[in-house]
Every structure is written in structure tokens, then in C-alpha cells.
């Protein structure tokens, strides 16, 4: 230990590899999620140019348009959030709140966009096959996909949330603790 080194400085010096590994993981995760969000954005952007027949059911058509637009906006927000993670400076302080919060926002926006695209798909199937019970099977399989995505990514979201906000006072200076 060097003279007059604070515990935080010692931690940063001793665990530099953690920061490097964290940066690599954040970049890799963000890029992977950005690819998925881009695919969702491309699909919903294309879907609006080939919508189901409006005359069959105007109320369901409106639900289709709203869910398609919502999915597009959420996927674009997700792309921009993940892009901000990829272009971050990855300073030690960024790992405390900024990067995990961006990761949570990006994952939630991606989740919303996937659920909204599933809703748009469901509505378009119902509009296209209104009196055929086969649409029930298609819709169930579509929503199973959404549940699988939620089941696989929700634990990551919880871990990031707990590590960010569950350790709120871990690296604050003593005088900062009493201001909260």
C-alpha cells in the first residue's frame, strides 16, 4: 500500500483487471443487444408498409399501428442506449451507476419493443385469420417466444439492478453519506 492512499484508490489499483473485464463484457453485451434491437427495428419498420387489411377490423388495425410504432420507438431507444454504452469512457465511476443504469434502460426498452412486436404480430394474425382457430396456435407460439426472452433476460436485469442500487453506499466518501 502506498502512503496516503485511500481505500478506493487501493481498490482501483488492485482491481484494474476487473475494470478491463467489465468493459469488455459491457461492450460485448451492448453490441449483441444492439444487433437484436436493430433487427426488431427493421422488422417493425417493414411491417408498417405491409399492414393487414384495415377494412376487416378498424379497431384491431389501430392496435396494430400503435403497437408497431411503439415497438419501433422502443427499439430505436434501445439502440441509442446501447450505443451510448459502447462509446462510453469506462471510467471507474461509470461502473457505479451510469453504465448499469444504461444497461437496464436498454434491456427494458428492448423487452418492450419485443413485446410490442409480438402484439403487432398477434393482432395482424387475428385480422388476417378472423374465423380460423389456427391463429390461436400461432399466437401461443409467438408469445412463448416472448416469455422465453423475458425468462432469460430478467435475471440479468435483476442482478444489474441489485448491484447498482443495492450497493448504494459502497464507494461513497464519508461526507457524501450524510448528504443523502
C-alpha positions as semicolon CSV with decimal commas, in nm:
position;residue;x (nm);y (nm);z (nm)
1;X;0,000;0,000;0,000
2;X;0,131;0,341;-0,096
3;X;0,146;0,631;0,151
4;X;-0,178;0,825;0,193
5;X;-0,370;0,601;-0,047
6;X;-0,744;0,593;0,016
7;X;-0,928;0,260;0,026
8;X;-1,095;0,347;-0,304
9;X;-0,761;0,424;-0,473
10;X;-0,619;0,098;-0,341
11;X;-0,924;-0,091;-0,469
12;X;-0,891;0,066;-0,814
13;X;-0,520;-0,015;-0,829
14;X;-0,560;-0,373;-0,706
15;X;-0,861;-0,450;-0,927
16;X;-0,771;-0,285;-1,257
17;X;-0,834;-0,618;-1,431
18;X;-1,196;-0,608;-1,308
19;X;-1,248;-0,276;-1,484
20;X;-1,093;-0,412;-1,803
21;X;-1,303;-0,729;-1,790
22;X;-1,614;-0,525;-1,709
23;X;-1,550;-0,300;-2,007
24;X;-1,514;-0,599;-2,241
25;X;-1,832;-0,760;-2,106
26;X;-2,031;-0,435;-2,131
27;X;-1,919;-0,376;-2,488
28;X;-1,991;-0,734;-2,595
29;X;-2,333;-0,739;-2,428
30;X;-2,428;-0,397;-2,566
31;X;-2,325;-0,485;-2,919
32;X;-2,519;-0,813;-2,906
33;X;-2,831;-0,640;-2,775
34;X;-2,789;-0,362;-3,031
35;X;-2,795;-0,619;-3,312
36;X;-3,121;-0,764;-3,179
37;X;-3,275;-0,417;-3,137
38;X;-3,172;-0,330;-3,493
39;X;-3,339;-0,645;-3,625
40;X;-3,658;-0,558;-3,435
41;X;-3,648;-0,202;-3,569
42;X;-3,605;-0,328;-3,924
43;X;-3,892;-0,575;-3,888
44;X;-4,140;-0,325;-3,744
45;X;-4,037;-0,057;-3,992
46;X;-4,106;-0,301;-4,274
47;X;-4,434;-0,420;-4,116
48;X;-4,595;-0,079;-4,143
49;X;-4,553;-0,090;-4,523
50;X;-4,744;-0,420;-4,545
51;X;-5,012;-0,387;-4,278
52;X;-5,313;-0,616;-4,251
53;X;-5,632;-0,510;-4,427
54;X;-5,776;-0,207;-4,247
55;X;-6,133;-0,273;-4,363
56;X;-6,159;-0,608;-4,185
57;X;-6,137;-0,462;-3,835
58;X;-6,052;-0,095;-3,781
59;X;-6,008;-0,121;-3,402
60;X;-5,761;-0,408;-3,430
61;X;-5,586;-0,224;-3,713
62;X;-5,538;0,073;-3,482
63;X;-5,390;-0,157;-3,216
64;X;-5,155;-0,294;-3,483
65;X;-5,037;0,053;-3,586
66;X;-4,988;0,171;-3,227
67;X;-4,802;-0,143;-3,118
68;X;-4,586;-0,134;-3,433
69;X;-4,495;0,232;-3,374
70;X;-4,431;0,171;-3,004
71;X;-4,204;-0,121;-3,091
72;X;-4,012;0,096;-3,338
73;X;-3,964;0,377;-3,086
74;X;-3,855;0,137;-2,811
75;X;-3,611;-0,045;-3,036
76;X;-3,458;0,283;-3,152
77;X;-3,429;0,398;-2,789
78;X;-3,265;0,065;-2,709
79;X;-3,018;0,101;-2,997
80;X;-2,922;0,452;-2,887
81;X;-2,886;0,343;-2,524
82;X;-2,660;0,051;-2,615
83;X;-2,463;0,277;-2,848
84;X;-2,402;0,515;-2,557
85;X;-2,262;0,221;-2,360
86;X;-2,032;0,116;-2,644
87;X;-1,897;0,472;-2,679
88;X;-1,856;0,528;-2,304
89;X;-1,520;0,619;-2,150
90;X;-1,549;0,331;-1,898
91;X;-1,410;0,527;-1,604
92;X;-1,433;0,365;-1,262
93;X;-1,718;0,594;-1,160
94;X;-1,916;0,498;-1,472
95;X;-1,939;0,141;-1,343
96;X;-2,114;0,251;-1,023
97;X;-2,437;0,391;-1,169
98;X;-2,410;0,527;-1,523
99;X;-2,325;0,209;-1,718
100;X;-2,552;-0,028;-1,522
101;X;-2,841;0,219;-1,547
102;X;-2,790;0,249;-1,923
103;X;-2,777;-0,130;-1,950
104;X;-3,105;-0,161;-1,755
105;X;-3,275;0,104;-1,969
106;X;-3,151;-0,062;-2,288
107;X;-3,269;-0,407;-2,178
108;X;-3,610;-0,276;-2,070
109;X;-3,656;-0,086;-2,398
110;X;-3,555;-0,398;-2,590
111;X;-3,803;-0,603;-2,388
112;X;-4,082;-0,351;-2,457
113;X;-4,001;-0,349;-2,827
114;X;-4,010;-0,730;-2,846
115;X;-4,339;-0,747;-2,655
116;X;-4,487;-0,474;-2,876
117;X;-4,379;-0,650;-3,195
118;X;-4,540;-0,968;-3,063
119;X;-4,859;-0,773;-3,002
120;X;-4,848;-0,631;-3,355
121;X;-4,790;-0,980;-3,493
122;X;-5,077;-1,120;-3,285
123;X;-5,318;-0,851;-3,400
124;X;-5,220;-0,893;-3,765
125;X;-5,276;-1,271;-3,742
126;X;-5,619;-1,213;-3,585
127;X;-5,710;-0,963;-3,859
128;X;-5,589;-1,192;-4,138
129;X;-5,749;-1,512;-4,000
130;X;-6,053;-1,391;-3,804
131;X;-6,265;-1,704;-3,819
132;X;-5,995;-1,968;-3,827
133;X;-5,891;-2,126;-3,496
134;X;-5,539;-2,186;-3,630
135;X;-5,445;-1,830;-3,528
136;X;-5,466;-1,937;-3,163
137;X;-5,180;-2,184;-3,212
138;X;-4,968;-1,927;-3,396
139;X;-5,030;-1,664;-3,128
140;X;-4,946;-1,905;-2,845
141;X;-4,615;-1,998;-3,008
142;X;-4,536;-1,629;-3,064
143;X;-4,598;-1,539;-2,701
144;X;-4,398;-1,838;-2,579
145;X;-4,104;-1,670;-2,752
146;X;-4,169;-1,352;-2,554
147;X;-4,190;-1,543;-2,228
148;X;-3,863;-1,724;-2,306
149;X;-3,691;-1,391;-2,375
150;X;-3,828;-1,247;-2,052
151;X;-3,725;-1,556;-1,855
152;X;-3,371;-1,547;-1,994
153;X;-3,305;-1,174;-1,954
154;X;-3,497;-1,082;-1,641
155;X;-3,235;-1,238;-1,407
156;X;-2,966;-1,021;-1,572
157;X;-3,183;-0,716;-1,520
158;X;-3,228;-0,805;-1,151
159;X;-2,855;-0,863;-1,097
160;X;-2,766;-0,531;-1,258
161;X;-3,033;-0,353;-1,053
162;X;-2,923;-0,509;-0,724
163;X;-2,554;-0,446;-0,788
164;X;-2,624;-0,084;-0,881
165;X;-2,882;0,025;-0,629
166;X;-2,835;-0,241;-0,362
167;X;-2,478;-0,121;-0,301
168;X;-2,562;0,248;-0,299
169;X;-2,319;0,344;-0,021
170;X;-2,030;0,112;-0,100
171;X;-1,784;0,360;-0,255
172;X;-1,902;0,697;-0,131
173;X;-1,688;0,923;0,079
174;X;-1,794;0,960;0,440
175;X;-1,916;1,320;0,397
176;X;-2,129;1,216;0,094
177;X;-2,310;0,955;0,303
178;X;-2,461;1,213;0,532
179;X;-2,596;1,431;0,249
180;X;-2,840;1,164;0,120
